[in-house]
Every structure is written in structure tokens, then in C-alpha cells.
């Protein structure tokens, strides 16, 4: 789960910190304090253990081009700092088997909060990256103090029920849709009430170190590390939920942009229509390609007299949700198929533009609409063949998310751990 961005500090002091309600207090884990070169080596070893699970000192020596005595000293220091543990002797039965070292799962825990449209999903990973507890709560996010209070109450309740020792929970990461600047700690779409960064307000309220992240970027990172992204150097993730955003891995790193607002592709002026987008503009890609668009188009077609499995529900005045539409899509409802194929064709044109611009290794389709799968993929691929440059698109794979609805939670937990460790 390592985030592949380099730490910009010249001398790294990795003191894993926990917060009281008003101030930061150091825990007993002091690490990476032996100078710049040693700190860089320790970070690199931790990264490798996060990705590979564990390695012998001999393997590290070959991969990093350093002597066995040097790496033995560094790994021993990491063991003394409780960050690394001896996993035992592994390998072939013949000959002397080497000791394998990896992350100490009990070194600390990191919490992720994934805010979706009508639920909130929380989870806690151990130091090794294993999900140890997760839970879902009903929650509709609104830009109000009442909604903010409810969010904090859910987080506090979840922590209490997790039975993780307070001093062992080292940080909390929270996904928020819209314009989020993780560097400054400000969210401009939700909970922008005070002059102080949202992260500061949350830290004072919850008593822990807090990071915030855009939901699409967190999903991107989760899929990149644990899904179909397969650690490709250039990957674009499409978050097709109620809205539409993208996340980008460029050159092996999450791409943020100057102000942390990259990925707002849903607000690209793609259509010549008069539909007002959630951003207040007209003609945005999101107006025709999103869960919101699918729901609107489906209801409009029902009003026009088109027949669906949901016709009786509509005629009786009952609410029809996006989940209802996806449910009948799985039952081969012809109207739902028609709507999804229309969205897929428009999305394919938009993806063709991304392929021509970025020439990525892989495009991943995720978010709520990933459930549509082939009903989207077939028209998407047809449109890509029609609109993308052949010599550019031939090396780009288009895949459906492996992690599905879990991508955001897994991603934010991993990002939170990496930021806390300075990785």
C-alpha cells in the first residue's frame, strides 16, 4: 500500500503521533532518526515491505545494491523501533533458508472514512495493511454543521466499538467528494465553515491526526495498489457514481495538480445542452455521463411512455433510485439497457480524448455504475475504436474495477498510513 511520492524533507523524523483533543502527543515509536541517508533507506525498505509483504536481507541487498552488513544494521534498527518483525525462515526446503522480514502489524493502526452519497463506510487497517474492522452507517452528507456533527459522532462511535487502543490509532483519513486540497487541509465543497483548515477542525474535535482526500483519488489509489491497476505507471480511474470524477496515476504517482483539484473531468464542457450541472455550469460531461444522468434519463423515458420493469412503481408514485435501475439492469430490463448503452457511447468518446491526451497503460471503470459492466464496456470500446487514435489506443487496456465499492475505503486507509509515515 505504499504511496509512491517522495518525501521532501531533508532530515526525516518519523515519530508516529497520536493526538489528544487539543494537542499532539508522541507515542513510544521513534523512528528514522539516524540521518538523511539512513532515513531514506528505511523509507525504501518500508515501501518494499508494503508492496512485497516481506523480503530477506539478501534480496534487499541485490535489489538496492547495498551491502548485507549495511542492510542488516538498518533492518535491526527498524526491528528495535517496532516497525519491522522477523517473519521466520522461508524458501526452498534444501539448503539454508533465509529469514524473511516484514512490517510489524501491531506497530499501529490507521483509520479510513469513505463518505458516499447515502452511506458512510469506515475501516481500520493494521500497520501491515490488513483490514481488521469495518462498518457502514446510513449518512447523507450535506454542507451543514449538523451534518458535520453527525459525521464526527459516527467516527467517534466507530472508534469506540473497534476496541483499538487509543494510543495505537495513529491517524484518520477521510474521503470527501468535490474540491479537496489534501496539502492545505481545506475542503471547499463540504464543511467549509471556518477560516481554519477542515483537518485542523477535525483534529480538535476528534483528538487524532486527520488527513482529507478527494474520493476519486482515494479510489484510484486503492485500485492501483490492490485492484486491476497492477502497479501500472500510468493509470486513469473513472469514478462513475452519482457524479463523475477521475483520478490519475502519472509516472507511478498520484497526480494532484497545483492546488490539489485535478480530476474534475466531469465538469469538462463536453455537450452543447442547457442542462445545469451541480457545479452551476451548463453542458458539463457529468450532465450526460454519471449516475445522476442515468437516473434522469431513465425517469424522462418513463414519462414519455417507455416500458420498464419499474413502470408500475413509477406510475404508483413510488420513488425510483439509481440502485433500482441497476437492479433491473441486471435482470435485462430493456429500458435500463438502452440508457446505459447511451451513457456508454458518450463515455467512450470522453475516454478516447483521455487516451489521446495521456496515452495511459490502463483505464479503469469504477464507482456505482461499474455494476453495469458489459452494458457500458461494449459501447465504450466501440466509441474508443471510432474516436481514439489507433496507434495511441492500441496499448491502453480498459478494465472494470476489481475492488468495486471498497476501492475508496482501501485507498484512503493506504494513503493515510503512507502520509503518516512520510512515504
Number of C-alpha atoms within 10 A of each C-alpha: 25 21 22 15 14 12 14 9 9 11 16 21 17 16 17 20 21 19 22 16 12 12 12 15 14 13 14 13 15 17 20 23 14 15 12 15 12 18 20 19 17 21 19 16 22 25 19 18 19 20 15 11 17 22 19 19 21 18 14 18 16 11 9 13 9 13 13 15 12 12 20 16 12 20 23 14 17 21 17 14 16 19 22 25 21 17 16 12 13 13 11 9 7 6 7 10 13 16 16 19 20 24 26 18 17 14 19 22 26 25 29 30 29 29 23 21 14 10 13 21 21 24 23 27 22 22 22 23 21 15 17 12 17 16 13 15 15 12 17 14 21 13 13 13 13 11 16 16 12 15 19 15 14 20 21 14 11 20 19 12 11 14 9 15 11 15 17 19 23 24 26 27 27 23 26 23 22 21 20 25 21 19 12 16 18 24 22 17 14 20 19 15 14 9 8 12 18 24 22 17 17 19 21 18 16 19 19 26 23 24 26 27 28 28 28 30 30 29 31 30 30 26 27 29 20 17 19 18 25 12 16 16 16 21 30 28 28 28 28 23 20 20 23 26 26 23 26 25 25 17 13 16 16 22 17 20 10 8 12 17 15 19 24 16 18 24 21 14 15 18 15 9 12 11 15 13 19 13 12 10 14 20 19 24 24 30 27 24 25 24 24 21 22 23 20 15 18 22 18 12 15 16 13 9 9 13 14 18 17 18 15 11 12 15 11 8 8 10 9 15 12 18 13 14 24 23 15 17 21 14 12 13 17 15 20 28 20 14 21 29 20 20 22 25 21 20 26 26 22 22 22 22 16 17 24 16 11 14 21 23 20 23 24 25 24 27 28 20 21 24 19 19 17 14 22 25 22 15 21 25 20 14 20 23 16 13 18 22 15 12 9 15 21 13 13 15 12 18 17 22 27 18 18 18 18 16 26 31 29 31 29 33 32 27 26 26 28 20 16 19 20 17 19
